[in-house]
Amino acid sequence: MQNLLYTIAVILVILWFLGFLVFNVGSIIHILLLIAVIAILLRIIKGKEI
């Protein structure tokens, strides 16, 4: 479970990138990106490796 948060964050960033370049889905994809960035920052703050 320790890598689950990082895995979800990476998947969300990839989906955001694809959505931004290819599908232009709208604001939902940017909200997902924000969640992914927050998850990565929380991991860094807690002192765990990315």
N, C-alpha and C positions, 0 to 999 in steps of 0.2 A: 504493500500500500504506500510505501514511501516514495515510489516513483510515479504513482498514479497522478498526482497533482501536476507534476512536470509533463507527463505524457498528454494529459488533457490540455495543458497550456500550449504545447507544441502543435497539437491537432487544431486547436482554435486559431492559432496564428497562421497555419497553412490554409485553413478554410477562409480566413479573412483575406489572405493574399490572393487566393484564387477568386474569391468573390469580388474583390476590388478590381482585379485585372480583367477577368473573363465575364462574370455574370452581372456585376454591378447591382447586387441584390438590394442594397439600401442601407438604412441605419442599423438594422439588426446585426449585421456582420461587424459593424464597428463596436457595438456593445459587447460582442463576443471577444473582440480584440482587447477591449478594456479589461474584461474579466481575466483574460489570459495574462496580461501584463501585471495585474494585481496579484495573481497567483504566483508569478515568478518573483515579484518583489517580496511577498510574504515569505517565500522560501529562502531568499537571500537574507532577509531580516532575522529569520529564525536560525541562521547560521548553517543551513544544510547546503550540500553541494548541489549545483544545478545539473 
